[in-house]
Amino acid sequence: MANLIKLRYTLHPEEGQSTFEKQIDYLNTLGIKEYLHILEPQNLVIGFEKLNNLGEFTHPHIHFHFSTDKNIGAIRKGLTRLWKESGETRIRASLYSLKQEDDVKDLTAFYRYPLKQLCTEFHKFNKYPVDFDLKLQTVLANEQYNKVVELARAKALSDANKQSTFDKLSIYLDELKPNSKDSVLSLVLKYYKREKLSMNISTMSGYALTYCSINELISDELILDKLKEKFL
């Protein structure tokens, strides 16, 4: 049975647009063919991406999802040799990843993944599995990506709002200068009522504890004791 392997390789746009365009031209004319010579894929789907999970521009990168009879060790050696011969001296984990998938429950989803950003660059090199409906799988991949972006943005906004609430609360408390943990708790409640915020005891307690710790209204030893109780 063939091995299912994922390769992700990041390009270097920070070196300048002209250099970046040369990388794309090289990959289109010769580079991908050199990769395929090393990967020896039976089925292959390549995807080019420029966006992260928030839908924001990130370092452009290429996904290769493929099946092959070659083992991953031989592929890694071949890629390392290719990159060194081409003058790539910065091969490290942040620039590429190579992983074998031994427990793929949905083979179609495995091959569908690189299609998610609708970029057809390098698609001419793809070797789709039998009965792989490219149009349908592209639509599904993009829908799944959009859902990921929606959830990631919602979480980022939620995290930002939490941080914003604590920042505003801290300014409010600094102005009133509470001198004990009880007065901090009382003022936190007063602030929540004044701002008509939804009350969550755990969140409110966390804000009060953090403020007390920063302003040395409660000892680190007491906090550590409470943490140990929770931990145990």
LOMILUM-501911 format. One line per 3 residues: their letters; for each residue x, y, z of N, C-alpha, C. Coordinates in Angstrom, 2 decimals, always signed. Example, Ala and Ser with C-alpha at 12.3 -4.5 7.8 and 13.67 -1.06 7.14 Angstrom:
! residues 2
AS) +13.19:-5.69:+7.80:+12.30:-4.50:+7.80:+13.20:-3.30:+7.80 ~ +12.85:-2.25:+7.08:+13.67:-1.06:+7.14:+12.90:+0.03:+7.87
END
This chain:
! residues 232
MAN) +0.85:-1.20:+0.00:+0.00:+0.00:+0.00:+0.88:+1.25:+0.00 ~ +0.52:+2.21:-0.82:+1.32:+3.43:-0.94:+1.27:+4.27:+0.33 ~ +2.32:+5.02:+0.58:+2.38:+5.93:+1.71:+1.68:+7.24:+1.35
LIK) +0.94:+7.80:+2.29:+0.30:+9.10:+2.12:+1.13:+10.14:+2.85 ~ +1.59:+11.13:+2.11:+2.55:+12.10:+2.67:+2.12:+13.53:+2.34 ~ +2.41:+14.43:+3.30:+2.15:+15.87:+3.12:+3.47:+16.63:+3.18
LRY) +3.66:+17.51:+2.21:+4.83:+18.40:+2.20:+4.33:+19.83:+2.13 ~ +4.84:+20.67:+3.01:+4.51:+22.10:+2.98:+5.81:+22.87:+2.88 ~ +5.92:+23.74:+1.87:+7.15:+24.50:+1.65:+6.83:+25.98:+1.52
TLH) +7.52:+26.81:+2.31:+7.28:+28.25:+2.33:+8.26:+28.98:+1.43 ~ +7.75:+29.89:+0.61:+8.60:+30.71:-0.25:+9.13:+31.90:+0.54 ~ +9.93:+32.73:-0.11:+10.60:+33.83:+0.59:+10.30:+35.19:-0.03
PEE) +9.07:+35.70:+0.11:+8.75:+37.00:-0.48:+9.49:+38.15:+0.17 ~ +10.03:+37.92:+1.39:+10.74:+39.02:+2.06:+12.03:+39.39:+1.34 ~ +12.46:+38.53:+0.42:+13.69:+38.84:-0.31:+13.45:+39.84:-1.44
GQS) +12.21:+40.24:-1.65:+11.90:+41.20:-2.70:+10.98:+40.61:-3.74 ~ +10.13:+41.44:-4.32:+9.13:+40.95:-5.26:+9.76:+40.28:-6.47 ~ +10.84:+40.87:-7.00:+11.45:+40.28:-8.19:+11.99:+38.89:-7.89
TFE) +12.59:+38.73:-6.71:+13.10:+37.41:-6.32:+11.95:+36.43:-6.14 ~ +10.85:+36.89:-5.54:+9.68:+36.05:-5.32:+9.12:+35.58:-6.66 ~ +9.00:+36.48:-7.62:+8.48:+36.12:-8.94:+9.40:+35.12:-9.63
KQI) +10.70:+35.26:-9.41:+11.64:+34.30:-9.99:+11.44:+32.92:-9.38 ~ +11.11:+32.88:-8.08:+10.84:+31.59:-7.44:+9.62:+30.91:-8.08 ~ +8.57:+31.70:-8.32:+7.36:+31.15:-8.95:+7.69:+30.65:-10.36
DYL) +8.43:+31.45:-11.13:+8.81:+31.05:-12.49:+9.64:+29.77:-12.47 ~ +10.57:+29.71:-11.53:+11.43:+28.52:-11.42:+10.60:+27.28:-11.10 ~ +9.65:+27.42:-10.16:+8.82:+26.28:-9.78:+7.94:+25.84:-10.95
NTL) +7.43:+26.79:-11.71:+6.56:+26.46:-12.83:+7.30:+25.81:-13.99 ~ +8.55:+26.20:-14.19:+9.29:+25.70:-15.35:+10.14:+24.47:-15.03 ~ +10.74:+24.44:-13.85:+11.66:+23.35:-13.53:+11.50:+22.81:-12.12
GIK) +11.26:+23.70:-11.16:+11.27:+23.32:-9.75:+10.31:+22.19:-9.40 ~ +9.04:+22.31:-9.80:+8.05:+21.29:-9.46:+8.44:+19.94:-10.07 ~ +8.98:+19.98:-11.29:+9.41:+18.73:-11.94:+10.52:+18.07:-11.13
EYL) +11.41:+18.88:-10.56:+12.48:+18.33:-9.72:+11.89:+17.72:-8.45 ~ +10.89:+18.36:-7.90:+10.20:+17.82:-6.71:+9.56:+16.48:-7.04 ~ +8.87:+16.44:-8.20:+8.16:+15.21:-8.57:+9.14:+14.06:-8.80
HIL) +10.31:+14.37:-9.29:+11.33:+13.34:-9.50:+11.72:+12.71:-8.16 ~ +11.70:+13.52:-7.10:+12.05:+13.02:-5.76:+10.85:+12.34:-5.10 ~ +9.69:+12.94:-5.22:+8.49:+12.42:-4.54:+7.95:+11.15:-5.18
EPQ) +8.12:+11.04:-6.48:+7.59:+9.89:-7.24:+6.12:+9.62:-6.88 ~ +5.26:+10.63:-7.04:+3.86:+10.46:-6.62:+3.03:+9.60:-7.58 ~ +2.12:+8.87:-7.00:+1.13:+8.15:-7.80:-0.08:+9.06:-8.01
NLV) -0.63:+9.56:-6.90:-1.64:+10.61:-6.93:-1.05:+11.84:-6.26 ~ -1.43:+13.01:-6.74:-0.83:+14.25:-6.23:-1.78:+15.42:-6.41 ~ -1.94:+16.21:-5.33:-2.65:+17.49:-5.43:-1.77:+18.57:-4.80
IGF) -1.47:+19.58:-5.60:-0.64:+20.70:-5.15:-1.53:+21.92:-4.97 ~ -1.33:+22.65:-3.90:-2.08:+23.88:-3.67:-1.16:+25.01:-3.26 ~ -1.39:+26.19:-3.82:-0.59:+27.38:-3.52:-1.43:+28.31:-2.66
EKL) -0.89:+28.77:-1.53:-1.67:+29.59:-0.60:-0.92:+30.86:-0.21 ~ -1.72:+31.92:+0.02:-1.15:+33.21:+0.43:-1.81:+33.74:+1.70 ~ -2.83:+33.02:+2.20:-3.58:+33.50:+3.35:-3.46:+32.53:+4.51
NNL) -3.61:+33.06:+5.75:-3.59:+32.21:+6.94:-5.02:+31.89:+7.36 ~ -5.18:+31.31:+8.56:-6.51:+30.89:+9.02:-7.41:+32.06:+9.42 ~ -6.86:+33.29:+9.42:-7.69:+34.48:+9.67:-8.07:+35.16:+8.36
GEF) -7.64:+34.56:+7.24:-7.91:+35.17:+5.95:-7.00:+36.33:+5.65 ~ -5.88:+36.43:+6.39:-4.93:+37.53:+6.21:-3.73:+37.04:+5.40 ~ -3.09:+37.98:+4.70:-1.91:+37.61:+3.91:-0.79:+37.12:+4.83
THP) -0.15:+36.03:+4.41:+0.96:+35.45:+5.15:+2.02:+35.05:+4.13 ~ +3.09:+34.40:+4.59:+4.13:+33.97:+3.66:+3.54:+32.95:+2.68 ~ +3.64:+33.21:+1.38:+3.12:+32.24:+0.40:+3.78:+30.87:+0.59
HIH) +2.99:+29.83:+0.47:+3.52:+28.48:+0.67:+2.79:+27.49:-0.22 ~ +3.39:+26.32:-0.40:+2.86:+25.30:-1.28:+2.59:+24.03:-0.49 ~ +1.41:+23.44:-0.70:+1.07:+22.15:-0.10:+1.14:+21.07:-1.18
FHF) +1.81:+19.98:-0.85:+1.80:+18.78:-1.70:+1.14:+17.66:-0.89 ~ +0.03:+17.13:-1.33:-0.57:+15.96:-0.70:-0.50:+14.84:-1.74 ~ +0.18:+13.76:-1.41:+0.43:+12.76:-2.44:+0.58:+11.36:-1.86
STD) +0.48:+10.37:-2.75:+0.75:+8.98:-2.39:+2.00:+8.54:-3.16 ~ +2.79:+7.69:-2.54:+4.03:+7.24:-3.15:+4.50:+5.94:-2.51 ~ +5.27:+5.17:-3.26:+5.87:+3.96:-2.70:+7.19:+4.26:-2.00
KNI) +7.70:+5.48:-2.17:+8.96:+5.86:-1.51:+8.71:+6.10:-0.02 ~ +9.72:+5.80:+0.80:+9.57:+6.07:+2.23:+9.95:+7.52:+2.52 ~ +9.47:+8.02:+3.62:+9.63:+9.44:+3.93:+11.09:+9.83:+4.16
GAI) +11.89:+8.90:+4.67:+13.31:+9.18:+4.89:+14.03:+9.46:+3.58 ~ +13.74:+8.65:+2.56:+14.38:+8.85:+1.26:+13.93:+10.16:+0.63 ~ +12.67:+10.51:+0.82:+12.16:+11.78:+0.29:+12.84:+12.96:+0.97
RKG) +12.97:+12.89:+2.30:+13.61:+13.98:+3.03:+15.06:+14.17:+2.58 ~ +15.78:+13.09:+2.39:+17.17:+13.18:+1.92:+17.22:+13.79:+0.53 ~ +16.30:+13.39:-0.34:+16.29:+13.92:-1.69:+15.98:+15.41:-1.72
LTR) +15.02:+15.85:-0.93:+14.67:+17.27:-0.87:+15.81:+18.10:-0.31 ~ +16.43:+17.60:+0.76:+17.56:+18.33:+1.37:+18.68:+18.49:+0.37 ~ +18.97:+17.44:-0.38:+20.02:+17.51:-1.40:+19.67:+18.52:-2.49
LWK) +18.40:+18.50:-2.93:+17.95:+19.44:-3.96:+18.09:+20.88:-3.48 ~ +17.64:+21.16:-2.25:+17.70:+22.52:-1.74:+19.14:+23.00:-1.57 ~ +20.01:+22.13:-1.13:+21.42:+22.52:-0.97:+22.05:+22.80:-2.33
ESG) +21.74:+21.97:-3.31:+22.30:+22.16:-4.64:+21.80:+23.45:-5.29 ~ +20.58:+23.88:-4.92:+20.01:+25.10:-5.49:+20.38:+26.34:-4.68 ~ +21.22:+26.16:-3.64:+21.68:+27.30:-2.85:+20.80:+27.65:-1.69
ETR) +19.82:+26.82:-1.36:+18.94:+27.06:-0.23:+19.67:+26.66:+1.05 ~ +20.07:+27.68:+1.81:+20.87:+27.42:+3.01:+20.06:+27.59:+4.29 ~ +18.75:+27.86:+4.16:+17.96:+28.17:+5.35:+16.84:+27.16:+5.58
IRA) +17.09:+25.93:+5.19:+16.08:+24.90:+5.38:+15.94:+24.60:+6.87 ~ +14.78:+24.89:+7.41:+14.51:+24.64:+8.82:+13.01:+24.40:+8.98 ~ +12.61:+24.04:+10.18:+11.21:+23.66:+10.41:+10.23:+24.76:+10.04
SLY) +10.64:+26.03:+10.19:+9.71:+27.12:+9.89:+9.49:+27.30:+8.39 ~ +10.35:+26.70:+7.57:+10.24:+26.85:+6.13:+9.63:+25.64:+5.43 ~ +9.68:+24.49:+6.06:+9.06:+23.33:+5.43:+8.67:+22.29:+6.47
SLK) +7.72:+21.47:+6.11:+7.36:+20.33:+6.96:+7.06:+19.15:+6.05 ~ +7.39:+17.97:+6.52:+7.17:+16.74:+5.77:+6.62:+15.71:+6.74 ~ +5.43:+15.20:+6.46:+4.78:+14.30:+7.41:+4.04:+13.17:+6.69
QED) +4.21:+11.96:+7.20:+3.48:+10.82:+6.68:+2.20:+10.62:+7.48 ~ +1.08:+10.43:+6.78:-0.22:+10.22:+7.43:-0.55:+8.73:+7.40 ~ -0.56:+8.12:+8.58:-0.79:+6.67:+8.67:-2.22:+6.31:+9.03
DVK) -3.05:+7.30:+9.33:-4.42:+7.01:+9.75:-5.40:+7.95:+9.07 ~ -5.43:+7.91:+7.76:-6.32:+8.77:+6.98:-7.68:+8.09:+6.84 ~ -8.69:+8.68:+7.44:-10.03:+8.08:+7.41:-10.82:+8.52:+6.18
DLT) -10.48:+9.68:+5.63:-11.19:+10.19:+4.45:-10.14:+10.56:+3.40 ~ -9.92:+9.66:+2.47:-8.88:+9.86:+1.46:-9.20:+11.05:+0.56 ~ -10.47:+11.23:+0.24:-10.86:+12.36:-0.61:-10.55:+13.68:+0.08
AFY) -10.83:+13.77:+1.38:-10.54:+14.99:+2.14:-9.04:+15.25:+2.19 ~ -8.25:+14.20:+2.27:-6.78:+14.34:+2.28:-6.32:+15.03:+1.01 ~ -6.83:+14.60:-0.14:-6.43:+15.20:-1.42:-7.11:+16.55:-1.65
RYP) -8.25:+16.76:-1.04:-9.01:+17.99:-1.24:-8.35:+19.21:-0.57 ~ -7.69:+18.99:+0.54:-7.18:+20.08:+1.39:-6.41:+21.17:+0.63 ~ -5.45:+20.83:-0.25:-4.66:+21.89:-0.91:-5.46:+22.79:-1.84
LKQ) -6.70:+22.45:-2.12:-7.52:+23.24:-3.05:-8.24:+24.39:-2.37 ~ -8.10:+24.53:-1.07:-9.02:+25.35:-0.28:-8.97:+26.85:-0.57 ~ -7.88:+27.38:-1.13:-7.82:+28.82:-1.38:-8.01:+29.19:-2.85
LCT) -8.46:+28.22:-3.64:-8.88:+28.47:-5.03:-7.77:+28.98:-5.94 ~ -6.53:+28.81:-5.55:-5.41:+29.25:-6.38:-4.98:+28.09:-7.28 ~ -5.05:+28.29:-8.59:-4.77:+27.21:-9.53:-3.31:+27.14:-9.97
EFH) -2.48:+27.99:-9.41:-1.05:+27.94:-9.71:-0.53:+26.53:-9.41 ~ +0.17:+25.94:-10.34:+0.79:+24.60:-10.22:-0.20:+23.45:-10.38 ~ -1.47:+23.72:-10.64:-2.44:+22.64:-10.80:-2.15:+21.77:-12.03
KFN) -1.41:+22.31:-12.98:-1.09:+21.53:-14.18:-0.24:+20.30:-13.86 ~ +0.37:+20.29:-12.65:+1.20:+19.16:-12.25:+0.42:+18.10:-11.48 ~ -0.83:+18.38:-11.14:-1.60:+17.47:-10.30:-1.94:+16.15:-10.99
KYP) -2.00:+15.11:-10.18:-2.40:+13.78:-10.65:-3.54:+13.31:-9.75 ~ -4.76:+13.66:-10.14:-5.92:+13.41:-9.28:-6.27:+11.92:-9.23 ~ -6.76:+11.47:-8.08:-7.21:+10.08:-7.98:-8.38:+9.80:-8.91
VDF) -8.60:+8.54:-9.21:-9.74:+8.15:-10.04:-11.04:+8.57:-9.34 ~ -11.99:+9.08:-10.13:-13.30:+9.51:-9.63:-13.23:+10.74:-8.71 ~ -12.13:+11.49:-8.79:-11.99:+12.71:-8.00:-12.65:+13.85:-8.76
DLK) -13.78:+14.33:-8.26:-14.53:+15.41:-8.90:-13.89:+16.75:-8.50 ~ -13.02:+17.27:-9.37:-12.24:+18.46:-9.04:-13.11:+19.67:-8.72 ~ -14.15:+19.89:-9.51:-15.02:+21.05:-9.28:-15.70:+20.96:-7.92
LQT) -16.28:+19.80:-7.63:-16.98:+19.61:-6.36:-16.02:+19.70:-5.18 ~ -14.88:+19.04:-5.27:-13.93:+19.02:-4.16:-13.34:+20.41:-3.91 ~ -13.18:+21.20:-4.95:-12.68:+22.57:-4.79:-13.70:+23.41:-4.02
VLA) -14.97:+23.25:-4.36:-16.03:+23.98:-3.67:-16.06:+23.58:-2.19 ~ -16.00:+22.28:-1.93:-16.04:+21.79:-0.55:-14.83:+22.28:+0.24 ~ -13.66:+22.23:-0.37:-12.44:+22.67:+0.30:-12.51:+24.14:+0.66
NEQ) -13.03:+24.96:-0.26:-13.14:+26.39:+0.00:-14.18:+26.69:+1.06 ~ -15.29:+25.95:+1.06:-16.31:+26.14:+2.09:-15.74:+25.82:+3.47 ~ -14.98:+24.74:+3.56:-14.36:+24.35:+4.84:-13.36:+25.41:+5.30
YNK) -12.58:+25.93:+4.35:-11.62:+26.98:+4.69:-12.34:+28.23:+5.21 ~ -13.42:+28.62:+4.55:-14.16:+29.81:+4.98:-14.74:+29.63:+6.39 ~ -15.16:+28.41:+6.73:-15.66:+28.14:+8.07:-14.54:+28.28:+9.10
VVE) -13.35:+27.78:+8.74:-12.18:+27.91:+9.63:-11.86:+29.38:+9.87 ~ -11.89:+30.18:+8.81:-11.61:+31.62:+8.92:-12.65:+32.28:+9.81 ~ -13.92:+31.93:+9.62:-15.00:+32.52:+10.42:-14.81:+32.22:+11.91
LAR) -14.48:+30.98:+12.24:-14.28:+30.59:+13.64:-13.04:+31.25:+14.22 ~ -11.96:+31.32:+13.44:-10.72:+31.92:+13.92:-10.89:+33.41:+14.18 ~ -11.63:+34.09:+13.31:-11.87:+35.52:+13.49:-12.76:+35.78:+14.71
AKA) -13.75:+34.91:+14.91:-14.63:+35.05:+16.07:-13.84:+34.88:+17.36 ~ -12.94:+33.90:+17.37:-12.11:+33.67:+18.57:-11.17:+34.84:+18.80 ~ -10.57:+35.35:+17.72:-9.64:+36.48:+17.85:-10.37:+37.71:+18.39
LSD) -11.59:+37.93:+17.90:-12.39:+39.07:+18.37:-12.76:+38.89:+19.83 ~ -13.12:+37.66:+20.20:-13.47:+37.37:+21.59:-12.28:+37.61:+22.51 ~ -11.11:+37.14:+22.09:-9.90:+37.34:+22.88:-9.57:+38.82:+23.02
ANK) -9.75:+39.57:+21.92:-9.47:+41.01:+21.95:-10.42:+41.73:+22.88 ~ -11.69:+41.32:+22.86:-12.68:+41.94:+23.74:-12.38:+41.67:+25.20 ~ -11.94:+40.44:+25.49:-11.57:+40.10:+26.87:-10.42:+40.97:+27.34
QST) -9.42:+41.11:+26.50:-8.27:+41.93:+26.84:-8.69:+43.39:+27.01 ~ -9.58:+43.85:+26.12:-10.04:+45.22:+26.19:-10.81:+45.47:+27.48 ~ -11.62:+44.51:+27.88:-12.39:+44.66:+29.12:-11.47:+44.79:+30.32
FDK) -10.44:+43.95:+30.39:-9.52:+44.02:+31.51:-8.75:+45.34:+31.51 ~ -8.34:+45.79:+30.32:-7.62:+47.06:+30.22:-8.47:+48.22:+30.75 ~ -9.73:+48.25:+30.32:-10.64:+49.31:+30.77:-10.92:+49.21:+32.27
LSI) -11.08:+47.98:+32.74:-11.31:+47.75:+34.17:-10.11:+48.21:+34.98 ~ -8.91:+47.93:+34.48:-7.68:+48.32:+35.19:-7.58:+49.84:+35.31 ~ -7.93:+50.55:+34.23:-7.90:+52.01:+34.26:-8.89:+52.53:+35.31
YLD) -10.06:+51.94:+35.33:-11.10:+52.31:+36.30:-10.61:+52.09:+37.73 ~ -10.01:+50.95:+37.99:-9.51:+50.64:+39.33:-8.34:+51.53:+39.72 ~ -7.46:+51.81:+38.76:-6.31:+52.68:+39.05:-6.76:+54.06:+39.50
ELK) -7.84:+54.53:+38.90:-8.35:+55.86:+39.26:-8.90:+55.88:+40.69 ~ -9.49:+54.77:+41.13:-10.10:+54.70:+42.46:-9.15:+54.19:+43.55 ~ -8.04:+53.61:+43.13:-6.98:+53.18:+44.03:-7.46:+52.29:+45.20
PNS) -8.04:+51.15:+44.92:-8.44:+50.24:+45.99:-7.21:+49.72:+46.72 ~ -7.33:+49.51:+48.04:-6.16:+49.10:+48.84:-6.30:+47.72:+49.46 ~ -7.30:+46.95:+49.02:-7.46:+45.59:+49.52:-8.17:+44.74:+48.47
KDS) -8.04:+43.44:+48.62:-8.68:+42.56:+47.64:-10.20:+42.67:+47.71 ~ -10.74:+42.92:+48.92:-12.19:+43.06:+49.05:-12.70:+44.30:+48.33 ~ -11.93:+45.38:+48.43:-12.35:+46.61:+47.74:-12.24:+46.43:+46.22
VLS) -11.25:+45.65:+45.76:-11.12:+45.36:+44.32:-12.33:+44.59:+43.84 ~ -12.70:+43.56:+44.59:-13.87:+42.75:+44.21:-15.13:+43.60:+44.15 ~ -15.30:+44.47:+45.12:-16.47:+45.34:+45.17:-16.52:+46.28:+43.96
LVL) -15.34:+46.81:+43.61:-15.28:+47.74:+42.49:-15.44:+47.03:+41.15 ~ -14.98:+45.79:+41.06:-15.18:+45.00:+39.84:-16.67:+44.80:+39.60 ~ -17.40:+44.46:+40.66:-18.85:+44.29:+40.55:-19.51:+45.60:+40.15
KYY) -19.08:+46.70:+40.77:-19.65:+48.01:+40.46:-19.41:+48.38:+39.00 ~ -18.20:+48.06:+38.51:-17.85:+48.37:+37.12:-18.72:+47.57:+36.16 ~ -18.91:+46.30:+36.45:-19.73:+45.45:+35.59:-21.18:+45.96:+35.52
KRE) -21.69:+46.40:+36.67:-23.06:+46.91:+36.70:-23.16:+48.23:+35.95 ~ -22.16:+49.07:+36.11:-22.18:+50.37:+35.45:-22.12:+50.23:+33.93 ~ -21.27:+49.28:+33.46:-21.10:+49.08:+32.02:-22.12:+48.11:+31.43
KLS) -22.97:+47.57:+32.34:-24.00:+46.61:+31.92:-23.39:+45.42:+31.18 ~ -22.32:+44.91:+31.75:-21.64:+43.76:+31.17:-22.26:+42.46:+31.67 ~ -22.22:+41.45:+30.82:-22.69:+40.13:+31.23:-21.77:+39.58:+32.31
MNI) -22.33:+39.16:+33.43:-21.51:+38.74:+34.56:-21.19:+37.25:+34.51 ~ -19.89:+36.97:+34.59:-19.40:+35.61:+34.69:-18.46:+35.58:+35.88 ~ -18.85:+34.86:+36.92:-18.10:+34.87:+38.18:-16.64:+34.48:+37.98
STM) -16.41:+33.48:+37.14:-15.04:+33.02:+36.90:-14.20:+34.11:+36.25 ~ -14.76:+34.76:+35.24:-14.04:+35.84:+34.55:-13.80:+37.02:+35.48 ~ -14.82:+37.42:+36.21:-14.69:+38.55:+37.13:-13.66:+38.27:+38.21
SGY) -13.67:+37.05:+38.74:-12.69:+36.66:+39.76:-11.29:+36.69:+39.19 ~ -11.16:+36.21:+37.94:-9.85:+36.22:+37.29:-9.30:+37.61:+37.10 ~ -10.16:+38.54:+36.68:-9.74:+39.93:+36.52:-9.30:+40.51:+37.86
ALT) -10.11:+40.26:+38.91:-9.80:+40.80:+40.24:-8.50:+40.22:+40.76 ~ -8.30:+38.92:+40.59:-7.08:+38.27:+41.06:-5.86:+38.81:+40.34 ~ -5.99:+38.98:+39.03:-4.87:+39.50:+38.24:-4.50:+40.91:+38.68
YCS) -5.52:+41.76:+38.87:-5.27:+43.14:+39.30:-4.62:+43.16:+40.68 ~ -5.13:+42.33:+41.58:-4.56:+42.28:+42.94:-3.11:+41.81:+42.92 ~ -2.83:+40.84:+42.09:-1.46:+40.33:+42.01:-0.51:+41.38:+41.45
INE) -0.92:+42.04:+40.36:-0.08:+43.07:+39.74:+0.20:+44.21:+40.71 ~ -0.79:+44.55:+41.51:-0.65:+45.68:+42.43:-0.30:+45.25:+43.86 ~ +0.11:+43.99:+44.00:+0.60:+43.44:+45.27:-0.41:+43.60:+46.41
LIS) -1.68:+43.39:+46.07:-2.71:+43.40:+47.10:-2.99:+41.98:+47.60 ~ -2.33:+41.03:+46.99:-2.43:+39.63:+47.40:-1.06:+38.99:+47.15 ~ -0.65:+38.13:+48.02:+0.70:+37.57:+47.93:+0.79:+36.46:+46.88
DEL) +1.99:+36.32:+46.32:+2.23:+35.23:+45.37:+2.07:+33.87:+46.05 ~ +2.42:+33.83:+47.33:+2.32:+32.57:+48.07:+0.87:+32.08:+48.14 ~ -0.05:+33.02:+48.38:-1.46:+32.65:+48.46:-1.97:+32.14:+47.11
ILD) -1.55:+32.81:+46.04:-1.96:+32.38:+44.71:-1.40:+30.99:+44.41 ~ -0.14:+30.78:+44.78:+0.48:+29.47:+44.55:-0.24:+28.37:+45.32 ~ -0.66:+28.68:+46.54:-1.40:+27.69:+47.34:-2.71:+27.31:+46.65
KLK) -3.38:+28.32:+46.11:-4.65:+28.06:+45.42:-4.42:+27.26:+44.14 ~ -3.33:+27.58:+43.44:-3.00:+26.85:+42.22:-2.69:+25.40:+42.52 ~ -1.98:+25.16:+43.63:-1.64:+23.79:+44.02:-2.90:+23.00:+44.35
EKF) -3.85:+23.65:+44.98:-5.11:+22.99:+45.30:-5.84:+22.55:+44.03 ~ -5.85:+23.44:+43.04:-6.50:+23.14:+41.76:-5.74:+22.04:+41.04 ~ -4.42:+22.13:+41.08:-3.57:+21.19:+40.35:-3.73:+19.78:+40.91
L) -3.78:+19.68:+42.20:-3.89:+18.39:+42.85:-5.33:+17.89:+42.82
END
